[in-house]
Amino acid sequence: MSRADSPAGVHVVLLDIDDTLVDTRGAFRGALFVLLGTWLPHLDAEAREAALLRWAQDPGGHFRAYTRGEIDMESQRRARIVDLHAAFGGPELSRAELADWSARYEALIQELWRLTPDALDLLDALDAAGIRVGAVTNSHRDYQVAKLTRVGLATRLPVVSCLDDLGYGKPRAEIYHHACRLLGVTPERAAYVGDELDIDARGARDAGLLGIWLDRHGSGLEPGDVAVVRTLAEVPRLLGLSRNGATPAGTDLGENQAAR
């Protein structure tokens, strides 16, 4: 039986933050919509959607370079702004304009941070079952703590492992192992839930955890090597927990059971 097929025995659930617990995608869409209107007002609705998609996909790999510790947050963002202007006919920006663009983006996105609608119910269910939780993130601690504070989760979800700790992020196995050590569990007693198949679910699986892919947008992919859920509401059941978070009669979380 593969690790993806044996979710029981989980004592700790580690969680991604962005687009798992916090609707970061919605925040950046809202912020970019405002800034595209300022800096690239010639774009029609279709072109704006294409620009939003390009920002999310980051074809230059600048955010991934940031998660590898190669550049800082501001550098990756400015590189993506320059790329966006080049791809969609925006003006060439001076250093001051680039700084202003980035600062306005940051202010807007922070205003727009919101919890995902299923986040609190998951945390409540895990708490009721006595399962500890922690966040593992490919960003810096202060930034992510500020984000969790903004959405009301800072007291419920410690940031266990982040870019500051080891100088690089997911999917390196050391990131997951570091989090497990801090919470006092072995990897096989931990699950990790995140919205990126390779970076989150497969990275966790390769590190020996139960990798759970949150496929919010219904990609239609059936990877087979990790557990898949469409919403966080499905996670407790996957772990053998009842609706209120308790372990159903006859379920031993210390023994393996088949995922449903």
C-alpha positions as CSV (number, residue, x, y, z in Angstrom):
1,M,0.0,0.0,0.0
2,S,1.5,3.4,-1.0
3,R,1.9,6.2,1.5
4,A,-0.9,8.1,-0.4
5,D,-3.2,5.2,0.4
6,S,-2.6,5.1,4.1
7,P,-3.7,8.4,5.7
8,A,-4.3,7.1,9.3
9,G,-1.7,7.4,11.9
10,V,-1.5,11.1,11.3
11,H,-0.8,13.1,14.5
12,V,0.2,16.4,12.9
13,V,-1.2,18.2,9.9
14,L,1.0,20.7,8.2
15,L,-0.7,23.3,6.0
16,D,0.3,25.5,3.1
17,I,-0.9,29.1,3.6
18,D,-1.3,30.8,0.2
19,D,-4.4,29.6,-1.7
20,T,-4.9,26.9,0.9
21,L,-5.9,28.9,4.0
22,V,-5.7,32.4,2.6
23,D,-7.2,33.4,-0.8
24,T,-4.0,34.9,-2.1
25,R,-5.1,34.4,-5.7
26,G,-8.1,36.5,-5.2
27,A,-6.0,39.2,-3.5
28,F,-3.5,39.4,-6.3
29,R,-6.2,39.5,-8.9
30,G,-7.8,42.4,-7.2
31,A,-4.6,44.3,-6.7
32,L,-3.4,43.7,-10.3
33,F,-6.8,44.7,-11.7
34,V,-6.3,48.1,-10.1
35,L,-2.7,48.5,-11.2
36,L,-3.3,47.3,-14.8
37,G,-5.9,50.1,-15.0
38,T,-3.2,52.5,-13.9
39,W,-0.2,51.3,-15.9
40,L,-1.6,49.4,-18.8
41,P,-5.0,51.1,-19.4
42,H,-5.0,50.1,-23.1
43,L,-5.7,46.4,-22.2
44,D,-9.2,45.1,-22.9
45,A,-10.9,42.6,-20.7
46,E,-9.4,39.6,-22.5
47,A,-5.9,41.0,-22.4
48,R,-6.3,41.8,-18.6
49,E,-7.2,38.2,-18.0
50,A,-4.1,37.1,-20.0
51,A,-2.0,39.5,-17.9
52,L,-3.4,38.1,-14.7
53,L,-2.6,34.6,-15.9
54,R,0.9,35.5,-16.8
55,W,1.5,37.0,-13.4
56,A,0.2,33.8,-11.7
57,Q,2.2,31.5,-14.0
58,D,5.4,33.6,-13.7
59,P,7.1,32.2,-16.8
60,G,10.4,33.7,-15.8
61,G,10.5,31.6,-12.7
62,H,11.2,34.6,-10.5
63,F,9.1,33.5,-7.5
64,R,10.7,30.0,-7.6
65,A,14.1,31.7,-7.6
66,Y,13.0,33.5,-4.4
67,T,11.9,30.2,-2.8
68,R,15.3,28.8,-3.5
69,G,16.9,31.7,-1.7
70,E,18.5,33.1,-4.8
71,I,16.8,36.5,-4.8
72,D,14.7,38.5,-2.3
73,M,11.0,39.1,-2.4
74,E,11.2,42.6,-3.8
75,S,13.6,41.6,-6.5
76,Q,11.3,38.8,-7.7
77,R,8.3,41.1,-7.7
78,R,10.0,43.8,-9.7
79,A,11.3,41.3,-12.2
80,R,7.7,40.1,-12.7
81,I,6.4,43.7,-13.1
82,V,9.1,44.4,-15.8
83,D,8.1,41.1,-17.5
84,L,4.4,42.1,-17.5
85,H,5.1,45.5,-19.0
86,A,7.3,43.9,-21.7
87,A,4.7,41.2,-22.6
88,F,1.7,43.6,-22.7
89,G,3.0,46.8,-24.1
90,G,3.4,48.7,-20.9
91,P,5.7,51.7,-20.5
92,E,9.3,51.3,-19.5
93,L,9.5,52.0,-15.9
94,S,12.0,54.2,-14.0
95,R,13.4,52.9,-10.8
96,A,11.1,55.2,-8.8
97,E,8.1,54.1,-10.9
98,L,9.0,50.4,-10.4
99,A,9.2,51.0,-6.6
100,D,5.9,52.8,-6.6
101,W,4.2,50.0,-8.6
102,S,5.5,47.4,-6.2
103,A,4.6,49.4,-3.1
104,R,1.0,50.0,-4.3
105,Y,0.7,46.3,-5.2
106,E,1.8,45.3,-1.7
107,A,-0.6,47.7,0.0
108,L,-3.5,46.6,-2.1
109,I,-2.9,42.8,-1.7
110,Q,-2.6,43.2,2.1
111,E,-6.0,44.9,2.2
112,L,-7.5,42.1,0.1
113,W,-6.2,39.1,2.1
114,R,-9.1,36.9,3.1
115,L,-9.5,33.4,4.6
116,T,-10.6,30.7,2.2
117,P,-14.2,29.7,3.1
118,D,-13.2,26.2,4.3
119,A,-10.2,27.1,6.5
120,L,-11.8,27.6,9.9
121,D,-13.9,24.4,9.6
122,L,-10.8,22.3,9.0
123,L,-8.9,23.9,11.9
124,D,-11.9,23.3,14.2
125,A,-12.1,19.6,13.1
126,L,-8.4,19.0,13.6
127,D,-8.5,20.7,17.0
128,A,-11.5,18.6,18.1
129,A,-9.6,15.5,17.2
130,G,-6.5,16.6,19.1
131,I,-4.4,16.8,15.9
132,R,-1.8,19.5,16.0
133,V,-1.3,21.8,13.1
134,G,1.4,24.1,11.7
135,A,2.1,26.1,8.6
136,V,5.0,25.4,6.2
137,T,5.5,28.2,3.7
138,N,7.8,29.3,1.0
139,S,7.9,32.9,2.3
140,H,9.4,34.7,5.2
141,R,8.1,34.4,8.7
142,D,7.3,38.0,9.4
143,Y,5.4,38.4,6.2
144,Q,3.3,35.2,6.7
145,V,2.7,35.9,10.4
146,A,1.3,39.4,9.3
147,K,-0.9,37.6,6.7
148,L,-2.2,35.1,9.3
149,T,-2.8,38.0,11.7
150,R,-4.7,39.9,9.1
151,V,-7.1,37.0,8.6
152,G,-7.4,36.0,12.3
153,L,-5.4,32.8,12.3
154,A,-2.1,33.9,14.0
155,T,-3.1,32.5,17.4
156,R,-4.4,29.2,15.9
157,L,-1.7,28.3,13.4
158,P,2.0,28.6,14.2
159,V,4.3,29.1,11.3
160,V,6.5,26.1,11.9
161,S,8.9,26.2,8.9
162,C,9.5,29.0,6.5
163,L,12.1,30.4,4.1
164,D,14.1,32.1,7.0
165,D,14.8,28.8,8.7
166,L,17.0,26.9,6.1
167,G,17.4,29.6,3.4
168,Y,15.3,27.7,0.9
169,G,11.8,26.3,0.6
170,K,9.5,23.5,-0.6
171,P,9.8,21.0,-2.2
172,R,13.2,20.3,-0.5
173,A,12.6,17.4,1.9
174,E,14.6,19.2,4.6
175,I,11.8,21.7,4.9
176,Y,9.2,19.1,5.9
177,H,11.6,17.2,8.1
178,H,12.4,20.5,9.9
179,A,8.8,21.1,10.6
180,C,8.3,17.5,11.8
181,R,11.2,17.7,14.2
182,L,9.9,21.0,15.7
183,L,6.5,19.3,16.3
184,G,8.0,16.2,17.7
185,V,6.8,13.7,15.1
186,T,8.3,11.5,12.5
187,P,7.4,12.2,8.9
188,E,5.2,9.2,8.6
189,R,3.0,10.6,11.4
190,A,2.4,13.9,9.5
191,A,0.3,15.0,6.6
192,Y,0.8,18.0,4.4
193,V,-2.0,19.8,2.6
194,G,-1.3,22.3,-0.2
195,D,-2.7,23.6,-3.5
196,E,0.4,22.9,-5.7
197,L,0.7,19.3,-6.8
198,D,4.5,19.1,-7.2
199,I,5.7,21.7,-4.7
200,D,3.3,20.7,-1.9
201,A,1.8,17.3,-2.2
202,R,4.6,15.5,-4.1
203,G,7.3,17.3,-2.1
204,A,5.7,16.1,1.1
205,R,5.3,12.6,-0.2
206,D,8.9,12.4,-1.3
207,A,9.8,13.5,2.3
208,G,7.9,10.7,3.8
209,L,4.7,12.5,4.8
210,L,1.2,11.9,3.6
211,G,0.9,14.4,0.7
212,I,-2.5,15.8,0.1
213,W,-3.2,17.9,-3.0
214,L,-5.9,20.5,-2.7
215,D,-7.2,20.6,-6.3
216,R,-9.5,23.5,-5.7
217,H,-10.1,24.3,-9.4
218,G,-10.9,20.7,-10.5
219,S,-8.0,20.2,-12.9
220,G,-9.3,16.7,-13.8
221,L,-5.8,15.2,-13.0
222,E,-5.7,12.0,-11.1
223,P,-2.1,11.7,-10.0
224,G,-2.4,8.4,-8.1
225,D,0.7,9.0,-6.1
226,V,-0.8,11.5,-3.6
227,A,-4.2,11.9,-2.0
228,V,-6.5,14.5,-3.7
229,V,-9.2,16.7,-2.2
230,R,-11.3,19.4,-3.8
231,T,-11.9,21.3,-0.6
232,L,-10.4,21.4,2.9
233,A,-13.7,20.0,4.1
234,E,-12.7,16.6,2.7
235,V,-9.5,16.4,4.7
236,P,-10.9,15.2,8.1
237,R,-12.8,12.4,6.4
238,L,-9.6,11.4,4.5
239,L,-7.9,11.2,7.9
240,G,-10.7,9.0,9.4
241,L,-12.3,11.8,11.4
242,S,-16.0,12.3,11.8
243,R,-17.9,15.5,11.0
244,N,-17.2,17.0,14.4
245,G,-13.5,16.0,14.3
246,A,-13.7,13.0,16.6
247,T,-12.2,9.7,15.5
248,P,-15.1,7.3,14.5
249,A,-15.6,4.2,16.6
250,G,-13.4,1.4,15.3
251,T,-10.9,3.8,13.8
252,D,-7.4,3.6,15.2
253,L,-5.3,6.6,14.1
254,G,-2.2,4.6,15.0
255,E,-2.9,2.0,12.3
256,N,-3.1,2.4,8.5
257,Q,-6.4,2.4,6.8
258,A,-7.3,2.8,3.1
259,A,-8.2,6.3,1.9
260,R,-11.7,6.9,0.7
